[in-house]
């Protein structure tokens, strides 16, 4: 029979696994959105990646508490200079993408 300590340990492992899996899924959503953003602006996503900057709990417009993730990315418009951008993801949905002012080709 399981003891209470075993059940608590199993619950913690399951919760950490779910959080880890959601993190991977969120990063994939963010990367796909940033690639589409860069393609639309005719800029080059550098390093083909996004980096998690911050995670917090925030309420959405309906009052539901959601995980709020902020990802950073770097891009170039000329191939010479690096610029930074930021994507905000809330509950698995892209809320905002912003980028530094850059030279347009």
Beta strands, then each sheet from edge to edge (+ up, - down):
strand 1: 44-45
strand 2: 51-59
strand 3: 65-76
strand 4: 83-90
strand 5: 93-99
sheet 1: 1+ 3- 2+
sheet 2: 1+ 3- 4+ 5-
end
